[in-house]
Amino acid sequence: MEPKVFEHGDVHLRVDHGIFELFRRNRIIGSYRTPLHWVKVRAEARKGGVTRLHFGNVEELGAPIYASTASSRHLLATVEIPTADEPLYRAFFTELAHLSDRPIAP
């Protein structure tokens, strides 16, 4: 299977051979890498048209890959995106949910 890649702004997301990777281009070099079956993304709507995407590892393997949250517990990386761009990210994670046989929260 070909790698799945999503690039938008300063964010580069990639899945290759079952490994999910997040790269951010900013002042602080940071990345996040984990098996696709373990990844979770929690979207937190903020004021000012900003959404934070928090990345971490699931506690239970059947947990949704993507959901809304008010809490950022057990999360390892955060990316701020314009709220208007959130549907683009949600669509990518919906595709990844299908690949990994995991749900995506409504």
N, CA, C and O atoms as a GROMACS GRO file, in nm:
protein
  424
    1MET      N    1   0.084  -0.118   0.000
    1MET     CA    2   0.000   0.000   0.000
    1MET      C    3   0.089   0.125   0.000
    1MET      O    4   0.191   0.131   0.069
    2GLU      N    5   0.048   0.222  -0.078
    2GLU     CA    6   0.120   0.349  -0.084
    2GLU      C    7   0.103   0.425   0.047
    2GLU      O    8   0.000   0.413   0.113
    3PRO      N    9   0.203   0.504   0.084
    3PRO     CA   10   0.188   0.588   0.204
    3PRO      C   11   0.073   0.686   0.185
    3PRO      O   12   0.048   0.734   0.075
    4LYS      N   13   0.003   0.716   0.294
    4LYS     CA   14  -0.102   0.819   0.295
    4LYS      C   15  -0.039   0.945   0.352
    4LYS      O   16   0.018   0.943   0.460
    5VAL      N   17  -0.049   1.055   0.278
    5VAL     CA   18   0.014   1.180   0.320
    5VAL      C   19  -0.089   1.292   0.314
    5VAL      O   20  -0.168   1.301   0.221
    6PHE      N   21  -0.086   1.376   0.416
    6PHE     CA   22  -0.170   1.495   0.423
    6PHE      C   23  -0.079   1.610   0.462
    6PHE      O   24  -0.014   1.607   0.567
    7GLU      N   25  -0.075   1.713   0.378
    7GLU     CA   26   0.002   1.833   0.408
    7GLU      C   27  -0.089   1.953   0.398
    7GLU      O   28  -0.162   1.971   0.300
    8HIS      N   29  -0.085   2.035   0.502
    8HIS     CA   30  -0.166   2.156   0.501
    8HIS      C   31  -0.096   2.258   0.590
    8HIS      O   32  -0.074   2.233   0.709
    9GLY      N   33  -0.062   2.373   0.534
    9GLY     CA   34   0.008   2.474   0.613
    9GLY      C   35   0.140   2.420   0.662
    9GLY      O   36   0.221   2.370   0.584
   10ASP      N   37   0.162   2.430   0.792
   10ASP     CA   38   0.288   2.385   0.853
   10ASP      C   39   0.278   2.244   0.910
   10ASP      O   40   0.364   2.203   0.988
   11VAL      N   41   0.175   2.169   0.872
   11VAL     CA   42   0.154   2.035   0.927
   11VAL      C   43   0.170   1.930   0.817
   11VAL      O   44   0.116   1.945   0.707
   12HIS      N   45   0.245   1.827   0.847
   12HIS     CA   46   0.265   1.714   0.756
   12HIS      C   47   0.229   1.587   0.832
   12HIS      O   48   0.291   1.555   0.934
   13LEU      N   49   0.128   1.515   0.782
   13LEU     CA   50   0.085   1.390   0.843
   13LEU      C   51   0.112   1.278   0.743
   13LEU      O   52   0.091   1.295   0.623
   14ARG      N   53   0.158   1.164   0.794
   14ARG     CA   54   0.194   1.054   0.705
   14ARG      C   55   0.168   0.920   0.774
   14ARG      O   56   0.196   0.905   0.893
   15VAL      N   57   0.114   0.825   0.699
   15VAL     CA   58   0.100   0.688   0.745
   15VAL      C   59   0.170   0.599   0.643
   15VAL      O   60   0.139   0.603   0.524
   16ASP      N   61   0.263   0.520   0.692
   16ASP     CA   62   0.338   0.430   0.604
   16ASP      C   63   0.368   0.303   0.684
   16ASP      O   64   0.421   0.310   0.795
   17HIS      N   65   0.335   0.188   0.625
   17HIS     CA   66   0.358   0.059   0.690
   17HIS      C   67   0.298   0.053   0.830
   17HIS      O   68   0.358  -0.003   0.922
   18GLY      N   69   0.179   0.112   0.847
   18GLY     CA   70   0.109   0.105   0.975
   18GLY      C   71   0.159   0.200   1.082
   18GLY      O   72   0.117   0.190   1.197
   19ILE      N   73   0.250   0.292   1.046
   19ILE     CA   74   0.303   0.388   1.142
   19ILE      C   75   0.254   0.528   1.105
   19ILE      O   76   0.269   0.573   0.991
   20PHE      N   77   0.194   0.596   1.204
   20PHE     CA   78   0.147   0.733   1.188
   20PHE      C   79   0.256   0.828   1.233
   20PHE      O   80   0.317   0.809   1.338
   21GLU      N   81   0.280   0.932   1.152
   21GLU     CA   82   0.378   1.034   1.189
   21GLU      C   83   0.321   1.172   1.170
   21GLU      O   84   0.250   1.199   1.073
   22LEU      N   85   0.351   1.261   1.264
   22LEU     CA   86   0.313   1.402   1.259
   22LEU      C   87   0.441   1.484   1.261
   22LEU      O   88   0.528   1.463   1.346
   23PHE      N   89   0.452   1.576   1.167
   23PHE     CA   90   0.563   1.670   1.166
   23PHE      C   91   0.506   1.811   1.160
   23PHE      O   92   0.410   1.837   1.087
   24ARG      N   93   0.566   1.901   1.237
   24ARG     CA   94   0.525   2.041   1.238
   24ARG      C   95   0.644   2.127   1.201
   24ARG      O   96   0.755   2.106   1.250
   25ARG      N   97   0.620   2.224   1.114
   25ARG     CA   98   0.727   2.318   1.080
   25ARG      C   99   0.703   2.445   1.161
   25ARG      O  100   0.613   2.524   1.131
   26ASN      N  101   0.783   2.462   1.264
   26ASN     CA  102   0.771   2.581   1.348
   26ASN      C  103   0.905   2.606   1.417
   26ASN      O  104   1.005   2.541   1.386
   27ARG      N  105   0.907   2.698   1.510
   27ARG     CA  106   1.032   2.731   1.579
   27ARG      C  107   1.084   2.615   1.661
   27ARG      O  108   1.204   2.599   1.678
   28ILE      N  109   0.992   2.534   1.712
   28ILE     CA  110   1.031   2.419   1.793
   28ILE      C  111   1.013   2.295   1.707
   28ILE      O  112   0.902   2.262   1.666
   29ILE      N  113   1.123   2.227   1.681
   29ILE     CA  114   1.113   2.106   1.600
   29ILE      C  115   1.045   2.000   1.685
   29ILE      O  116   1.088   1.971   1.797
   30GLY      N  117   0.940   1.943   1.633
   30GLY     CA  118   0.869   1.842   1.709
   30GLY      C  119   0.801   1.745   1.616
   30GLY      O  120   0.756   1.782   1.507
   31SER      N  121   0.793   1.622   1.657
   31SER     CA  122   0.722   1.522   1.579
   31SER      C  123   0.657   1.424   1.677
   31SER      O  124   0.684   1.424   1.797
   32TYR      N  125   0.570   1.343   1.622
   32TYR     CA  126   0.498   1.242   1.699
   32TYR      C  127   0.487   1.121   1.608
   32TYR      O  128   0.449   1.133   1.492
   33ARG      N  129   0.520   1.005   1.660
   33ARG     CA  130   0.522   0.882   1.581
   33ARG      C  131   0.467   0.768   1.666
   33ARG      O  132   0.511   0.748   1.780
   34THR      N  133   0.371   0.693   1.610
   34THR     CA  134   0.311   0.583   1.684
   34THR      C  135   0.244   0.488   1.585
   34THR      O  136   0.214   0.529   1.472
   35PRO      N  137   0.219   0.365   1.622
   35PRO     CA  138   0.140   0.278   1.534
   35PRO      C  139   0.001   0.339   1.509
   35PRO      O  140  -0.058   0.398   1.598
   36LEU      N  141  -0.048   0.324   1.388
   36LEU     CA  142  -0.178   0.379   1.352
   36LEU      C  143  -0.288   0.327   1.445
   36LEU      O  144  -0.380   0.402   1.478
   37HIS      N  145  -0.280   0.203   1.487
   37HIS     CA  146  -0.383   0.147   1.576
   37HIS      C  147  -0.384   0.211   1.714
   37HIS      O  148  -0.481   0.195   1.788
   38TRP      N  149  -0.279   0.281   1.750
   38TRP     CA  150  -0.270   0.344   1.882
   38TRP      C  151  -0.305   0.493   1.880
   38TRP      O  152  -0.337   0.549   1.985
   39VAL      N  153  -0.301   0.557   1.764
   39VAL     CA  154  -0.314   0.703   1.758
   39VAL      C  155  -0.455   0.749   1.795
   39VAL      O  156  -0.555   0.685   1.762
   40LYS      N  157  -0.458   0.863   1.866
   40LYS     CA  158  -0.586   0.932   1.888
   40LYS      C  159  -0.562   1.080   1.866
   40LYS      O  160  -0.456   1.134   1.895
   41VAL      N  161  -0.665   1.144   1.812
   41VAL     CA  162  -0.662   1.287   1.787
   41VAL      C  163  -0.788   1.345   1.849
   41VAL      O  164  -0.899   1.297   1.826
   42ARG      N  165  -0.768   1.448   1.928
   42ARG     CA  166  -0.881   1.513   1.994
   42ARG      C  167  -0.882   1.660   1.953
   42ARG      O  168  -0.784   1.732   1.974
   43ALA      N  169  -0.993   1.704   1.895
   43ALA     CA  170  -1.007   1.842   1.848
   43ALA      C  171  -1.071   1.927   1.957
   43ALA      O  172  -1.177   1.894   2.009
   44GLU      N  173  -1.006   2.035   1.988
   44GLU     CA  174  -1.053   2.127   2.093
   44GLU      C  175  -1.078   2.264   2.030
   44GLU      O  176  -0.982   2.333   1.993
   45ALA      N  177  -1.204   2.304   2.019
   45ALA     CA  178  -1.238   2.436   1.964
   45ALA      C  179  -1.198   2.544   2.065
   45ALA      O  180  -1.225   2.534   2.184
   46ARG      N  181  -1.132   2.645   2.013
   46ARG     CA  182  -1.086   2.756   2.097
   46ARG      C  183  -1.146   2.886   2.044
   46ARG      O  184  -1.203   2.890   1.935
   47LYS      N  185  -1.132   2.992   2.122
   47LYS     CA  186  -1.178   3.124   2.078
   47LYS      C  187  -1.087   3.175   1.965
   47LYS      O  188  -0.974   3.130   1.950
   48GLY      N  189  -1.141   3.268   1.888
   48GLY     CA  190  -1.060   3.332   1.786
   48GLY      C  191  -1.044   3.251   1.659
   48GLY      O  192  -0.951   3.275   1.582
   49GLY      N  193  -1.133   3.156   1.635
   49GLY     CA  194  -1.126   3.079   1.511
   49GLY      C  195  -1.010   2.980   1.506
   49GLY      O  196  -0.959   2.951   1.398
   50VAL      N  197  -0.970   2.930   1.622
   50VAL     CA  198  -0.859   2.835   1.630
   50VAL      C  199  -0.909   2.702   1.686
   50VAL      O  200  -0.991   2.699   1.779
   51THR      N  201  -0.860   2.594   1.631
   51THR     CA  202  -0.886   2.460   1.684
   51THR      C  203  -0.752   2.398   1.716
   51THR      O  204  -0.658   2.405   1.636
   52ARG      N  205  -0.743   2.336   1.831
   52ARG     CA  206  -0.621   2.262   1.867
   52ARG      C  207  -0.645   2.114   1.842
   52ARG      O  208  -0.746   2.059   1.886
   53LEU      N  209  -0.554   2.052   1.773
   53LEU     CA  210  -0.557   1.908   1.754
   53LEU      C  211  -0.453   1.848   1.847
   53LEU      O  212  -0.334   1.874   1.833
   54HIS      N  213  -0.500   1.769   1.943
   54HIS     CA  214  -0.413   1.705   2.041
   54HIS      C  215  -0.393   1.559   1.998
   54HIS      O  216  -0.491   1.488   1.972
   55PHE      N  217  -0.269   1.515   1.992
   55PHE     CA  218  -0.235   1.380   1.950
   55PHE      C  219  -0.182   1.301   2.069
   55PHE      O  220  -0.107   1.354   2.151
   56GLY      N  221  -0.221   1.176   2.076
   56GLY     CA  222  -0.173   1.090   2.184
   56GLY      C  223  -0.200   0.945   2.150
   56GLY      O  224  -0.231   0.911   2.036
   57ASN      N  225  -0.189   0.860   2.250
   57ASN     CA  226  -0.213   0.717   2.233
   57ASN      C  227  -0.341   0.678   2.305
   57ASN      O  228  -0.368   0.726   2.416
   58VAL      N  229  -0.420   0.591   2.243
   58VAL     CA  230  -0.546   0.547   2.303
   58VAL      C  231  -0.520   0.460   2.426
   58VAL      O  232  -0.418   0.393   2.436
   59GLU      N  233  -0.616   0.465   2.518
   59GLU     CA  234  -0.610   0.376   2.633
   59GLU      C  235  -0.667   0.239   2.596
   59GLU      O  236  -0.621   0.136   2.644
   60GLU      N  237  -0.770   0.240   2.507
   60GLU     CA  238  -0.834   0.116   2.460
   60GLU      C  239  -0.826   0.115   2.308
   60GLU      O  240  -0.857   0.215   2.244
   61LEU      N  241  -0.787   0.002   2.249
   61LEU     CA  242  -0.764  -0.006   2.106
   61LEU      C  243  -0.889   0.021   2.022
   61LEU      O  244  -0.875   0.058   1.905
   62GLY      N  245  -1.009   0.004   2.075
   62GLY     CA  246  -1.131   0.030   1.998
   62GLY      C  247  -1.179   0.174   2.005
   62GLY      O  248  -1.284   0.207   1.950
   63ALA      N  249  -1.105   0.261   2.072
   63ALA     CA  250  -1.146   0.401   2.089
   63ALA      C  251  -1.145   0.474   1.954
   63ALA      O  252  -1.069   0.438   1.864
   64PRO      N  253  -1.229   0.575   1.940
   64PRO     CA  254  -1.230   0.652   1.816
   64PRO      C  255  -1.093   0.715   1.788
   64PRO      O  256  -1.023   0.757   1.880
   65ILE      N  257  -1.058   0.719   1.661
   65ILE     CA  258  -0.930   0.780   1.623
   65ILE      C  259  -0.940   0.932   1.634
   65ILE      O  260  -0.840   0.998   1.664
   66TYR      N  261  -1.060   0.988   1.611
   66TYR     CA  262  -1.079   1.133   1.609
   66TYR      C  263  -1.208   1.167   1.681
   66TYR      O  264  -1.311   1.106   1.658
   67ALA      N  265  -1.201   1.266   1.770
   67ALA     CA  266  -1.320   1.309   1.844
   67ALA      C  267  -1.298   1.451   1.896
   67ALA      O  268  -1.187   1.502   1.894
   68SER      N  269  -1.406   1.512   1.943
   68SER     CA  270  -1.396   1.642   2.008
   68SER      C  271  -1.361   1.621   2.154
   68SER      O  272  -1.391   1.516   2.211
   69THR      N  273  -1.299   1.720   2.215
   69THR     CA  274  -1.260   1.708   2.356
   69THR      C  275  -1.261   1.844   2.423
   69THR      O  276  -1.253   1.948   2.358
   70ALA      N  277  -1.270   1.841   2.554
   70ALA     CA  278  -1.251   1.960   2.636
   70ALA      C  279  -1.128   1.940   2.724
   70ALA      O  280  -1.090   2.029   2.799
   71SER      N  281  -1.067   1.822   2.715
   71SER     CA  282  -0.954   1.786   2.800
   71SER      C  283  -0.835   1.745   2.714
   71SER      O  284  -0.853   1.689   2.606
   72SER      N  285  -0.715   1.774   2.761
   72SER     CA  286  -0.596   1.737   2.685
   72SER      C  287  -0.508   1.640   2.765
   72SER      O  288  -0.386   1.644   2.755
   73ARG      N  289  -0.571   1.553   2.843
   73ARG     CA  290  -0.496   1.454   2.922
   73ARG      C  291  -0.434   1.348   2.832
   73ARG      O  292  -0.491   1.313   2.729
   74HIS      N  293  -0.321   1.299   2.871
   74HIS     CA  294  -0.254   1.188   2.803
   74HIS      C  295  -0.226   1.218   2.657
   74HIS      O  296  -0.234   1.128   2.573
   75LEU      N  297  -0.193   1.340   2.625
   75LEU     CA  298  -0.166   1.375   2.487
   75LEU      C  299  -0.022   1.421   2.474
   75LEU      O  300   0.035   1.482   2.565
   76LEU      N  301   0.037   1.391   2.358
   76LEU     CA  302   0.181   1.405   2.341
   76LEU      C  303   0.223   1.518   2.249
   76LEU      O  304   0.337   1.564   2.256
   77ALA      N  305   0.132   1.565   2.164
   77ALA     CA  306   0.166   1.672   2.071
   77ALA      C  307   0.039   1.751   2.042
   77ALA      O  308  -0.071   1.696   2.045
   78THR      N  309   0.055   1.879   2.014
   78THR     CA  310  -0.058   1.966   1.984
   78THR      C  311  -0.025   2.053   1.864
   78THR      O  312   0.086   2.105   1.851
   79VAL      N  313  -0.124   2.067   1.775
   79VAL     CA  314  -0.112   2.152   1.658
   79VAL      C  315  -0.230   2.247   1.659
   79VAL      O  316  -0.343   2.204   1.678
   80GLU      N  317  -0.205   2.376   1.638
   80GLU     CA  318  -0.313   2.473   1.626
   80GLU      C  319  -0.340   2.497   1.478
   80GLU      O  320  -0.248   2.522   1.400
   81ILE      N  321  -0.468   2.489   1.441
   81ILE     CA  322  -0.509   2.511   1.303
   81ILE      C  323  -0.626   2.608   1.301
   81ILE      O  324  -0.696   2.623   1.401
   82PRO      N  325  -0.648   2.676   1.187
   82PRO     CA  326  -0.769   2.756   1.176
   82PRO      C  327  -0.892   2.664   1.182
   82PRO      O  328  -0.893   2.558   1.119
   83THR      N  329  -0.994   2.704   1.256
   83THR     CA  330  -1.114   2.623   1.269
   83THR      C  331  -1.175   2.592   1.132
   83THR      O  332  -1.232   2.485   1.113
   84ALA      N  333  -1.163   2.683   1.038
   84ALA     CA  334  -1.217   2.661   0.904
   84ALA      C  335  -1.149   2.543   0.833
   84ALA      O  336  -1.207   2.484   0.742
   85ASP      N  337  -1.028   2.508   0.875
   85ASP     CA  338  -0.954   2.396   0.813
   85ASP      C  339  -0.983   2.261   0.879
   85ASP      O  340  -0.941   2.157   0.829
   86GLU      N  341  -1.054   2.263   0.992
   86GLU     CA  342  -1.079   2.139   1.065
   86GLU      C  343  -1.146   2.030   0.981
   86GLU      O  344  -1.110   1.913   0.996
   87PRO      N  345  -1.243   2.062   0.893
   87PRO     CA  346  -1.304   1.956   0.811
   87PRO      C  347  -1.203   1.884   0.721
   87PRO      O  348  -1.221   1.765   0.694
   88LEU      N  349  -1.099   1.952   0.676
   88LEU     CA  350  -0.995   1.887   0.594
   88LEU      C  351  -0.922   1.780   0.676
   88LEU      O  352  -0.897   1.670   0.627
   89TYR      N  353  -0.888   1.814   0.800
   89TYR     CA  354  -0.820   1.719   0.888
   89TYR      C  355  -0.913   1.604   0.924
   89TYR      O  356  -0.873   1.488   0.924
   90ARG      N  357  -1.040   1.637   0.955
   90ARG     CA  358  -1.138   1.534   0.990
   90ARG      C  359  -1.152   1.434   0.876
   90ARG      O  360  -1.161   1.313   0.900
   91ALA      N  361  -1.155   1.480   0.752
   91ALA     CA  362  -1.167   1.391   0.636
   91ALA      C  363  -1.047   1.296   0.628
   91ALA      O  364  -1.064   1.178   0.598
   92PHE      N  365  -0.926   1.347   0.654
   92PHE     CA  366  -0.807   1.261   0.652
   92PHE      C  367  -0.816   1.156   0.762
   92PHE      O  368  -0.786   1.039   0.738
   93PHE      N  369  -0.856   1.197   0.882
   93PHE     CA  370  -0.865   1.100   0.992
   93PHE      C  371  -0.980   1.002   0.973
   93PHE      O  372  -0.973   0.889   1.023
   94THR      N  373  -1.084   1.042   0.902
   94THR     CA  374  -1.191   0.949   0.869
   94THR      C  375  -1.135   0.839   0.778
   94THR      O  376  -1.166   0.721   0.796
   95GLU      N  377  -1.054   0.877   0.682
   95GLU     CA  378  -0.989   0.778   0.594
   95GLU      C  379  -0.899   0.685   0.675
   95GLU      O  380  -0.899   0.564   0.652
   96LEU      N  381  -0.823   0.740   0.769
   96LEU     CA  382  -0.736   0.657   0.852
   96LEU      C  383  -0.817   0.565   0.943
   96LEU      O  384  -0.776   0.452   0.969
   97ALA      N  385  -0.932   0.612   0.989
   97ALA     CA  386  -1.018   0.526   1.072
   97ALA      C  387  -1.062   0.404   0.993
   97ALA      O  388  -1.065   0.293   1.046
   98HIS      N  389  -1.097   0.424   0.867
   98HIS     CA  390  -1.137   0.311   0.782
   98HIS      C  391  -1.020   0.215   0.761
   98HIS      O  392  -1.039   0.094   0.762
   99LEU      N  393  -0.901   0.269   0.741
   99LEU     CA  394  -0.783   0.185   0.721
   99LEU      C  395  -0.750   0.100   0.844
   99LEU      O  396  -0.701  -0.012   0.831
  100SER      N  397  -0.776   0.156   0.962
  100SER     CA  398  -0.738   0.087   1.085
  100SER      C  399  -0.856   0.020   1.155
  100SER      O  400  -0.843  -0.025   1.269
  101ASP      N  401  -0.970   0.013   1.087
  101ASP     CA  402  -1.091  -0.048   1.144
  101ASP      C  403  -1.127   0.012   1.280
  101ASP      O  404  -1.157  -0.059   1.375
  102ARG      N  405  -1.123   0.145   1.286
  102ARG     CA  406  -1.157   0.215   1.409
  102ARG      C  407  -1.265   0.318   1.382
  102ARG      O  408  -1.278   0.366   1.269
  103PRO      N  409  -1.342   0.353   1.483
  103PRO     CA  410  -1.448   0.452   1.463
  103PRO      C  411  -1.394   0.595   1.465
  103PRO      O  412  -1.280   0.621   1.506
  104ILE      N  413  -1.478   0.684   1.420
  104ILE     CA  414  -1.452   0.827   1.436
  104ILE      C  415  -1.576   0.882   1.506
  104ILE      O  416  -1.688   0.854   1.463
  105ALA      N  417  -1.557   0.957   1.611
  105ALA     CA  418  -1.670   1.006   1.690
  105ALA      C  419  -1.750   1.108   1.609
  105ALA      O  420  -1.693   1.181   1.528
  106PRO      N  421  -1.881   1.114   1.631
  106PRO     CA  422  -1.966   1.211   1.557
  106PRO      C  423  -1.935   1.354   1.598
  106PRO      O  424  -1.996   1.447   1.546
   0.00000   0.00000   0.00000
